[in-house]
Amino acid sequence: MALGLELKLRMGQQLVMTPQLQMAIKLLQMSSLELADYLQEELDKNPLLERDDERPEEEMVGMNELLANERSAESGSAADHDGEPTEQNLCEDLPVDASWADIYGDQSGSYTSSQTFDSNASSEAPPLENTLVRNETLTDYLIWQLGVSAINERERVIGITIIDAIDDNGYLTTDLQTIADITRFTLDEVEDALLLVQSFEPAGVAARTLSECLLLQLKSRKQAHPPYTTLLENLEDLARRDFRKLKRILKLSDDELQDAVELIQSLNPKPGLAFGSEQANYISPDVYVRKQDGQWIVEVNTDAMPKLRVNKEYDNAINGRLSAQDKRFLQDNARSAQWLIKSLEQRSSTIYRVAESIVRFQTNFLEYGREHLKPLILKDVADDIGVHESTASRVTSNKYIHTPRGIFELKYFFSSSLVSQSGENHSSEAVKFKIQKLVESESPNRPYSDEKLAKLLKDQGIIVARRTIAKYRDILSIPSSSRRKQLGTGGGES
């Protein structure tokens, strides 16, 4: 029997993530503290990489110059620079099948020295007590679980947004419609991603209410059935210890009711605190914004990122008489050092461009305060600077900006919009601020109900449903009107 051989030619496209681009993405999503630890590890293991802090600023090998050399090499120039390995030599073993534009956009985004911040020379540097942030152990743990659980990019993007909105107690503090608006996915897709995050440890995480938190824990124990679920539906009666009413509703004996109550009381109402820490971490803002000659100026904080360079002694040794193995070792480390330096430059450039775009959109916030925060989504900034939404998402997480109004994470400036009677859009954050101010000004003896708050906002031209008021109250940790009256937490007389 003869065997037939057939040759077929197939055409297709495939994106290959080389180690260099993987490193660029990894660096982009790191916080300044994580970046410092990572760079120290690289300095320890790469003999061709060294700090460039000792040399005067004008003599330093600038990252913009390195970036220009890279662009020159890509356009066909393979000239040597003071004996340094050329781009052709550095990358001959690792061809790049995905370009830098895939990660950072089409713009080079280089910035001049006037756009860098010197914390020693400026009076705008924040006091030390203003650089405190909470420990993010819970966030890191949830993101790790997301990384091994998400089956596609959609789940990963929505999941990260959900995790970013989880507070230290483990509760989701942003409503799902807002998350849908920010991520530009449907509400059904956001709900599916929420179910995924709610399946993570610790049990009860990403709940929106206490009863949902306890129900998730019952599900994890395979005990989500009556009478326990019925008891969760009557938590207010349990809080009042109205056991007679509970016995009647649940149709249980005294002993059975006691067992059910003990089970509910064994659950954790604040699952996130198990991963919390009282240790204070200090941060150095990645960018600063200040007003100069009537214009808002964005400056990159160079202190947040050590300056690096290639060690010239080792670098020059590449062209000396070495064994093939030693030469290969030096070439590999030279290539790694060059790519790390370039990635750091691109990281700073992208953070600067994103921050500058946010400042353009949120000038009114800087001028007049939180009440004037505009609705903004990731796509707005991504389109403004010509990058992918995923890049904007990575930049805005764990990156901080120092403004005259305080230090904020970049993601703080993104929120959904509510439409006023005049057709004007209002940021949900601005509406929350208005609600908070109204509650602070209410009479302690006659606090505003959610319906009254909705009416007061309507008088200001903002249409907000009563249930939305209730959601925002929960996010702001404002008790109900009846509870506020009991606590006497109101402000001045109305």
VEXLOVEX-657245 format. One record per residue (C-alpha): y, z, x; chain; residue number from 1; residue in three letters. Coordinates in steps of 0.25 Angstrom, whole numbers. Layout:
<sites>
SITE   north      up    east   cadena   num   residuo
SITE       Y       Z       X        A   NUM       ALA
...
</sites>
This chain:
<sites>
SITE   north      up    east   cadena   num   residuo
SITE       0       0       0        A     1       MET
SITE      13      -4       6        A     2       ALA
SITE      25       5       7        A     3       LEU
SITE      38       0       3        A     4       GLY
SITE      51       5      10        A     5       LEU
SITE      64       4       3        A     6       GLU
SITE      78       6       9        A     7       LEU
SITE      89      11       0        A     8       LYS
SITE     104      13       3        A     9       LEU
SITE     111      24      -5        A    10       ARG
SITE     126      27      -5        A    11       MET
SITE     131      40      -9        A    12       GLY
SITE     142      51      -6        A    13       GLN
SITE     139      64       0        A    14       GLN
SITE     148      75       4        A    15       LEU
SITE     143      82      17        A    16       VAL
SITE     149      96      19        A    17       MET
SITE     149      97      35        A    18       THR
SITE     150     110      41        A    19       PRO
SITE     165     108      45        A    20       GLN
SITE     169     106      30        A    21       LEU
SITE     160     118      26        A    22       GLN
SITE     168     126      36        A    23       MET
SITE     181     121      30        A    24       ALA
SITE     177     125      16        A    25       ILE
SITE     172     139      21        A    26       LYS
SITE     185     142      28        A    27       LEU
SITE     193     137      16        A    28       LEU
SITE     188     147       7        A    29       GLN
SITE     188     159      16        A    30       MET
SITE     198     170      15        A    31       SER
SITE     206     174      27        A    32       SER
SITE     198     186      30        A    33       LEU
SITE     185     178      29        A    34       GLU
SITE     191     167      38        A    35       LEU
SITE     195     177      49        A    36       ALA
SITE     180     182      49        A    37       ASP
SITE     175     168      49        A    38       TYR
SITE     184     163      61        A    39       LEU
SITE     180     176      69        A    40       GLN
SITE     166     172      68        A    41       GLU
SITE     169     157      72        A    42       GLU
SITE     177     163      84        A    43       LEU
SITE     165     171      88        A    44       ASP
SITE     155     160      88        A    45       LYS
SITE     163     148      92        A    46       ASN
SITE     167     149     107        A    47       PRO
SITE     177     137     105        A    48       LEU
SITE     185     144      94        A    49       LEU
SITE     195     154      98        A    50       GLU
SITE     208     160      92        A    51       ARG
SITE     221     154      95        A    52       ASP
SITE     230     166      92        A    53       ASP
SITE     234     169     106        A    54       GLU
SITE     242     156     109        A    55       ARG
SITE     256     154     104        A    56       PRO
SITE     257     146      91        A    57       GLU
SITE     263     134      97        A    58       GLU
SITE     252     132     107        A    59       GLU
SITE     241     134      97        A    60       MET
SITE     231     123      93        A    61       VAL
SITE     236     121      79        A    62       GLY
SITE     226     118      68        A    63       MET
SITE     235     107      63        A    64       ASN
SITE     233     100      76        A    65       GLU
SITE     218     102      75        A    66       LEU
SITE     219      96      61        A    67       LEU
SITE     227      84      66        A    68       ALA
SITE     217      82      77        A    69       ASN
SITE     206      81      67        A    70       GLU
SITE     214      71      58        A    71       ARG
SITE     216      63      70        A    72       SER
SITE     202      63      74        A    73       ALA
SITE     198      59      60        A    74       GLU
SITE     207      47      61        A    75       SER
SITE     201      42      73        A    76       GLY
SITE     207      49      84        A    77       SER
SITE     197      56      94        A    78       ALA
SITE     207      60     105        A    79       ALA
SITE     204      72     112        A    80       ASP
SITE     214      84     112        A    81       HIS
SITE     214      92     125        A    82       ASP
SITE     200      90     127        A    83       GLY
SITE     196      95     113        A    84       GLU
SITE     184      89     106        A    85       PRO
SITE     188      77      97        A    86       THR
SITE     185      77      82        A    87       GLU
SITE     174      66      85        A    88       GLN
SITE     167      75      95        A    89       ASN
SITE     168      87      86        A    90       LEU
SITE     163      81      73        A    91       CYS
SITE     153      71      78        A    92       GLU
SITE     141      79      74        A    93       ASP
SITE     147      84      61        A    94       LEU
SITE     152      72      53        A    95       PRO
SITE     161      76      41        A    96       VAL
SITE     157      70      28        A    97       ASP
SITE     167      78      20        A    98       ALA
SITE     181      77      24        A    99       SER
SITE     192      88      25        A   100       TRP
SITE     199      82      13        A   101       ALA
SITE     186      86       5        A   102       ASP
SITE     190     101       7        A   103       ILE
SITE     205     101      10        A   104       TYR
SITE     210      89       3        A   105       GLY
SITE     217      77       9        A   106       ASP
SITE     229      84      15        A   107       GLN
SITE     229      90      29        A   108       SER
SITE     237     101      24        A   109       GLY
SITE     242     105      38        A   110       SER
SITE     254     114      38        A   111       TYR
SITE     264     117      48        A   112       THR
SITE     267     130      56        A   113       SER
SITE     278     133      46        A   114       SER
SITE     267     135      36        A   115       GLN
SITE     260     146      43        A   116       THR
SITE     263     161      41        A   117       PHE
SITE     266     171      52        A   118       ASP
SITE     263     185      47        A   119       SER
SITE     270     191      59        A   120       ASN
SITE     283     184      57        A   121       ALA
SITE     285     184      42        A   122       SER
SITE     290     195      33        A   123       SER
SITE     282     189      21        A   124       GLU
SITE     269     195      27        A   125       ALA
SITE     262     204      16        A   126       PRO
SITE     261     219      19        A   127       PRO
SITE     247     223      23        A   128       LEU
SITE     245     230       9        A   129       GLU
SITE     247     217       2        A   130       ASN
SITE     235     210       9        A   131       THR
SITE     224     218       2        A   132       LEU
SITE     213     211      -5        A   133       VAL
SITE     201     216     -12        A   134       ARG
SITE     187     214      -6        A   135       ASN
SITE     181     202     -11        A   136       GLU
SITE     166     206      -9        A   137       THR
SITE     163     203     -24        A   138       LEU
SITE     169     189     -23        A   139       THR
SITE     162     185     -10        A   140       ASP
SITE     148     190     -17        A   141       TYR
SITE     151     182     -29        A   142       LEU
SITE     155     169     -22        A   143       ILE
SITE     142     171     -13        A   144       TRP
SITE     134     171     -26        A   145       GLN
SITE     141     159     -31        A   146       LEU
SITE     138     151     -19        A   147       GLY
SITE     123     153     -21        A   148       VAL
SITE     124     152     -36        A   149       SER
SITE     134     140     -40        A   150       ALA
SITE     126     127     -42        A   151       ILE
SITE     138     118     -41        A   152       ASN
SITE     153     117     -37        A   153       GLU
SITE     158     120     -51        A   154       ARG
SITE     151     133     -52        A   155       GLU
SITE     156     137     -38        A   156       ARG
SITE     170     134     -41        A   157       VAL
SITE     171     141     -54        A   158       ILE
SITE     162     153     -49        A   159       GLY
SITE     172     155     -37        A   160       ILE
SITE     184     155     -47        A   161       THR
SITE     176     165     -56        A   162       ILE
SITE     173     174     -44        A   163       ILE
SITE     188     174     -39        A   164       ASP
SITE     191     179     -53        A   165       ALA
SITE     182     191     -52        A   166       ILE
SITE     189     205     -49        A   167       ASP
SITE     184     216     -41        A   168       ASP
SITE     176     222     -53        A   169       ASN
SITE     168     209     -55        A   170       GLY
SITE     175     204     -67        A   171       TYR
SITE     180     190     -70        A   172       LEU
SITE     195     191     -71        A   173       THR
SITE     199     177     -75        A   174       THR
SITE     195     171     -89        A   175       ASP
SITE     186     159     -88        A   176       LEU
SITE     196     149     -94        A   177       GLN
SITE     205     152     -82        A   178       THR
SITE     194     149     -72        A   179       ILE
SITE     191     136     -79        A   180       ALA
SITE     205     132     -78        A   181       ASP
SITE     206     136     -63        A   182       ILE
SITE     193     129     -60        A   183       THR
SITE     195     117     -69        A   184       ARG
SITE     180     119     -75        A   185       PHE
SITE     177     121     -89        A   186       THR
SITE     176     134     -96        A   187       LEU
SITE     161     132     -98        A   188       ASP
SITE     159     129     -83        A   189       GLU
SITE     167     142     -80        A   190       VAL
SITE     158     150     -89        A   191       GLU
SITE     145     145     -82        A   192       ASP
SITE     151     149     -69        A   193       ALA
SITE     155     163     -74        A   194       LEU
SITE     140     165     -78        A   195       LEU
SITE     136     161     -64        A   196       LEU
SITE     145     171     -58        A   197       VAL
SITE     142     182     -68        A   198       GLN
SITE     127     180     -63        A   199       SER
SITE     131     185     -49        A   200       PHE
SITE     130     199     -44        A   201       GLU
SITE     136     209     -46        A   202       PRO
SITE     131     209     -61        A   203       ALA
SITE     143     209     -70        A   204       GLY
SITE     152     201     -61        A   205       VAL
SITE     162     191     -67        A   206       ALA
SITE     162     197     -80        A   207       ALA
SITE     174     196     -89        A   208       ARG
SITE     172     209     -97        A   209       THR
SITE     165     223     -95        A   210       LEU
SITE     155     219    -105        A   211       SER
SITE     152     206     -99        A   212       GLU
SITE     150     213     -85        A   213       CYS
SITE     140     223     -91        A   214       LEU
SITE     133     212     -98        A   215       LEU
SITE     131     204     -85        A   216       LEU
SITE     125     216     -79        A   217       GLN
SITE     116     218     -91        A   218       LEU
SITE     111     203     -89        A   219       LYS
SITE     109     205     -74        A   220       SER
SITE     100     217     -78        A   221       ARG
SITE      93     209     -89        A   222       LYS
SITE      98     219     -99        A   223       GLN
SITE     108     211    -107        A   224       ALA
SITE     102     214    -121        A   225       HIS
SITE     105     224    -132        A   226       PRO
SITE     108     235    -133        A   227       PRO
SITE     115     234    -119        A   228       TYR
SITE     123     221    -123        A   229       THR
SITE     127     227    -136        A   230       THR
SITE     132     239    -129        A   231       LEU
SITE     141     230    -120        A   232       LEU
SITE     147     224    -133        A   233       GLU
SITE     152     238    -137        A   234       ASN
SITE     157     243    -124        A   235       LEU
SITE     169     248    -130        A   236       GLU
SITE     161     257    -139        A   237       ASP
SITE     153     262    -126        A   238       LEU
SITE     166     265    -119        A   239       ALA
SITE     170     274    -131        A   240       ARG
SITE     156     280    -131        A   241       ARG
SITE     154     277    -145        A   242       ASP
SITE     139     278    -145        A   243       PHE
SITE     138     280    -159        A   244       ARG
SITE     143     266    -162        A   245       LYS
SITE     135     260    -151        A   246       LEU
SITE     122     266    -156        A   247       LYS
SITE     125     260    -170        A   248       ARG
SITE     128     246    -163        A   249       ILE
SITE     117     246    -154        A   250       LEU
SITE     107     253    -163        A   251       LYS
SITE     102     262    -152        A   252       LEU
SITE      98     276    -151        A   253       SER
SITE     105     286    -142        A   254       ASP
SITE      96     285    -131        A   255       ASP
SITE      96     270    -132        A   256       GLU
SITE     111     269    -132        A   257       LEU
SITE     112     279    -120        A   258       GLN
SITE     102     270    -112        A   259       ASP
SITE     111     257    -116        A   260       ALA
SITE     124     264    -112        A   261       VAL
SITE     118     269     -99        A   262       GLU
SITE     114     255     -95        A   263       LEU
SITE     128     249     -98        A   264       ILE
SITE     134     260     -90        A   265       GLN
SITE     125     257     -78        A   266       SER
SITE     132     243     -78        A   267       LEU
SITE     143     241     -68        A   268       ASN
SITE     157     238     -75        A   269       PRO
SITE     163     233     -62        A   270       LYS
SITE     152     225     -54        A   271       PRO
SITE     162     220     -44        A   272       GLY
SITE     165     233     -39        A   273       LEU
SITE     152     234     -32        A   274       ALA
SITE     156     224     -22        A   275       PHE
SITE     170     229     -21        A   276       GLY
SITE     176     237      -9        A   277       SER
SITE     188     246      -7        A   278       GLU
SITE     190     240       7        A   279       GLN
SITE     204     233       7        A   280       ALA
SITE     204     219      14        A   281       ASN
SITE     217     213      19        A   282       TYR
SITE     221     199      18        A   283       ILE
SITE     230     190      25        A   284       SER
SITE     236     180      16        A   285       PRO
SITE     232     165      19        A   286       ASP
SITE     246     160      15        A   287       VAL
SITE     260     165      13        A   288       TYR
SITE     271     160       3        A   289       VAL
SITE     285     164       4        A   290       ARG
SITE     299     158       0        A   291       LYS
SITE     308     152      10        A   292       GLN
SITE     321     145       7        A   293       ASP
SITE     317     144      -8        A   294       GLY
SITE     303     138      -5        A   295       GLN
SITE     289     144      -6        A   296       TRP
SITE     283     143       8        A   297       ILE
SITE     268     144      10        A   298       VAL
SITE     263     149      24        A   299       GLU
SITE     249     150      30        A   300       VAL
SITE     246     163      36        A   301       ASN
SITE     241     159      50        A   302       THR
SITE     237     174      52        A   303       ASP
SITE     226     172      42        A   304       ALA
SITE     219     162      51        A   305       MET
SITE     217     163      66        A   306       PRO
SITE     221     151      74        A   307       LYS
SITE     209     145      81        A   308       LEU
SITE     207     135      92        A   309       ARG
SITE     196     129     101        A   310       VAL
SITE     194     136     114        A   311       ASN
SITE     199     125     124        A   312       LYS
SITE     190     130     136        A   313       GLU
SITE     177     128     128        A   314       TYR
SITE     183     115     122        A   315       ASP
SITE     186     109     135        A   316       ASN
SITE     172     113     140        A   317       ALA
SITE     166     103     130        A   318       ILE
SITE     171      91     139        A   319       ASN
SITE     165      98     152        A   320       GLY
SITE     151      98     158        A   321       ARG
SITE     142     105     148        A   322       LEU
SITE     128     104     143        A   323       SER
SITE     126      96     131        A   324       ALA
SITE     122     109     123        A   325       GLN
SITE     135     117     128        A   326       ASP
SITE     144     105     125        A   327       LYS
SITE     138     104     111        A   328       ARG
SITE     140     119     109        A   329       PHE
SITE     155     117     112        A   330       LEU
SITE     157     105     104        A   331       GLN
SITE     150     111      92        A   332       ASP
SITE     159     124      93        A   333       ASN
SITE     172     115      96        A   334       ALA
SITE     169     107      83        A   335       ARG
SITE     167     120      75        A   336       SER
SITE     180     126      81        A   337       ALA
SITE     188     113      78        A   338       GLN
SITE     183     112      63        A   339       TRP
SITE     186     127      61        A   340       LEU
SITE     200     126      66        A   341       ILE
SITE     202     113      57        A   342       LYS
SITE     196     120      45        A   343       SER
SITE     205     132      47        A   344       LEU
SITE     217     123      47        A   345       GLU
SITE     213     116      35        A   346       GLN
SITE     210     129      28        A   347       ARG
SITE     224     134      31        A   348       SER
SITE     230     121      27        A   349       SER
SITE     223     121      14        A   350       THR
SITE     226     135      10        A   351       ILE
SITE     241     132      13        A   352       TYR
SITE     241     120       4        A   353       ARG
SITE     234     127      -7        A   354       VAL
SITE     244     139      -6        A   355       ALA
SITE     256     130      -5        A   356       GLU
SITE     251     123     -18        A   357       SER
SITE     249     136     -25        A   358       ILE
SITE     264     140     -21        A   359       VAL
SITE     269     127     -27        A   360       ARG
SITE     262     129     -40        A   361       PHE
SITE     265     144     -41        A   362       GLN
SITE     280     145     -36        A   363       THR
SITE     284     152     -49        A   364       ASN
SITE     274     163     -46        A   365       PHE
SITE     280     165     -32        A   366       LEU
SITE     294     164     -38        A   367       GLU
SITE     293     173     -51        A   368       TYR
SITE     279     180     -50        A   369       GLY
SITE     266     180     -57        A   370       ARG
SITE     271     177     -71        A   371       GLU
SITE     274     163     -66        A   372       HIS
SITE     261     160     -60        A   373       LEU
SITE     258     145     -64        A   374       LYS
SITE     244     140     -69        A   375       PRO
SITE     237     134     -57        A   376       LEU
SITE     223     129     -55        A   377       ILE
SITE     215     125     -42        A   378       LEU
SITE     216     110     -46        A   379       LYS
SITE     231     111     -46        A   380       ASP
SITE     232     116     -31        A   381       VAL
SITE     220     107     -27        A   382       ALA
SITE     227      94     -32        A   383       ASP
SITE     241      99     -27        A   384       ASP
SITE     235      99     -12        A   385       ILE
SITE     224      89     -13        A   386       GLY
SITE     212      97     -12        A   387       VAL
SITE     199     100     -20        A   388       HIS
SITE     200     112     -30        A   389       GLU
SITE     188     118     -22        A   390       SER
SITE     197     119     -10        A   391       THR
SITE     208     125     -18        A   392       ALA
SITE     199     135     -23        A   393       SER
SITE     194     139      -9        A   394       ARG
SITE     208     140      -4        A   395       VAL
SITE     213     149     -15        A   396       THR
SITE     201     159     -14        A   397       SER
SITE     203     171      -5        A   398       ASN
SITE     216     165       1        A   399       LYS
SITE     229     173      -1        A   400       TYR
SITE     244     170      -2        A   401       ILE
SITE     255     180       1        A   402       HIS
SITE     267     178      -8        A   403       THR
SITE     280     186     -11        A   404       PRO
SITE     272     190     -23        A   405       ARG
SITE     260     195     -16        A   406       GLY
SITE     247     190     -10        A   407       ILE
SITE     238     182     -19        A   408       PHE
SITE     225     174     -18        A   409       GLU
SITE     228     160     -19        A   410       LEU
SITE     219     159     -32        A   411       LYS
SITE     228     169     -39        A   412       TYR
SITE     238     157     -42        A   413       PHE
SITE     228     149     -50        A   414       PHE
SITE     227     152     -65        A   415       SER
SITE     225     145     -78        A   416       SER
SITE     236     142     -88        A   417       SER
SITE     241     146    -101        A   418       LEU
SITE     250     137    -110        A   419       VAL
SITE     263     143    -116        A   420       SER
SITE     269     139    -129        A   421       GLN
SITE     279     130    -121        A   422       SER
SITE     267     123    -114        A   423       GLY
SITE     270     130    -101        A   424       GLU
SITE     258     135     -93        A   425       ASN
SITE     256     149     -89        A   426       HIS
SITE     247     154     -78        A   427       SER
SITE     236     164     -83        A   428       SER
SITE     240     173     -72        A   429       GLU
SITE     255     173     -77        A   430       ALA
SITE     250     176     -91        A   431       VAL
SITE     242     188     -86        A   432       LYS
SITE     254     193     -79        A   433       PHE
SITE     262     192     -92        A   434       LYS
SITE     251     200     -99        A   435       ILE
SITE     252     211     -88        A   436       GLN
SITE     267     212     -89        A   437       LYS
SITE     266     213    -104        A   438       LEU
SITE     256     224    -103        A   439       VAL
SITE     264     231     -93        A   440       GLU
SITE     276     231    -102        A   441       SER
SITE     269     235    -115        A   442       GLU
SITE     271     249    -121        A   443       SER
SITE     259     259    -117        A   444       PRO
SITE     258     263    -132        A   445       ASN
SITE     258     249    -138        A   446       ARG
SITE     251     240    -128        A   447       PRO
SITE     251     225    -131        A   448       TYR
SITE     238     220    -137        A   449       SER
SITE     232     206    -132        A   450       ASP
SITE     238     200    -145        A   451       GLU
SITE     252     206    -142        A   452       LYS
SITE     251     201    -127        A   453       LEU
SITE     248     187    -132        A   454       ALA
SITE     260     187    -142        A   455       LYS
SITE     269     192    -131        A   456       LEU
SITE     264     181    -122        A   457       LEU
SITE     266     171    -133        A   458       LYS
SITE     280     176    -134        A   459       ASP
SITE     282     172    -120        A   460       GLN
SITE     276     158    -123        A   461       GLY
SITE     262     160    -118        A   462       ILE
SITE     250     158    -127        A   463       ILE
SITE     239     167    -123        A   464       VAL
SITE     227     171    -132        A   465       ALA
SITE     224     185    -135        A   466       ARG
SITE     210     184    -128        A   467       ARG
SITE     217     178    -116        A   468       THR
SITE     226     190    -116        A   469       ILE
SITE     214     199    -116        A   470       ALA
SITE     207     192    -105        A   471       LYS
SITE     220     193     -96        A   472       TYR
SITE     221     208     -99        A   473       ARG
SITE     206     209     -94        A   474       ASP
SITE     210     202     -81        A   475       ILE
SITE     222     210     -79        A   476       LEU
SITE     214     223     -82        A   477       SER
SITE     224     226     -94        A   478       ILE
SITE     217     235    -104        A   479       PRO
SITE     218     232    -119        A   480       SER
SITE     230     236    -127        A   481       SER
SITE     222     248    -133        A   482       SER
SITE     217     252    -119        A   483       ARG
SITE     231     251    -113        A   484       ARG
SITE     237     260    -124        A   485       LYS
SITE     226     271    -121        A   486       GLN
SITE     229     270    -106        A   487       LEU
SITE     244     268    -108        A   488       GLY
SITE     245     257     -97        A   489       THR
SITE     257     249    -104        A   490       GLY
SITE     270     247     -97        A   491       GLY
SITE     284     249    -103        A   492       GLY
SITE     288     249    -117        A   493       GLU
SITE     287     236    -124        A   494       SER
</sites>
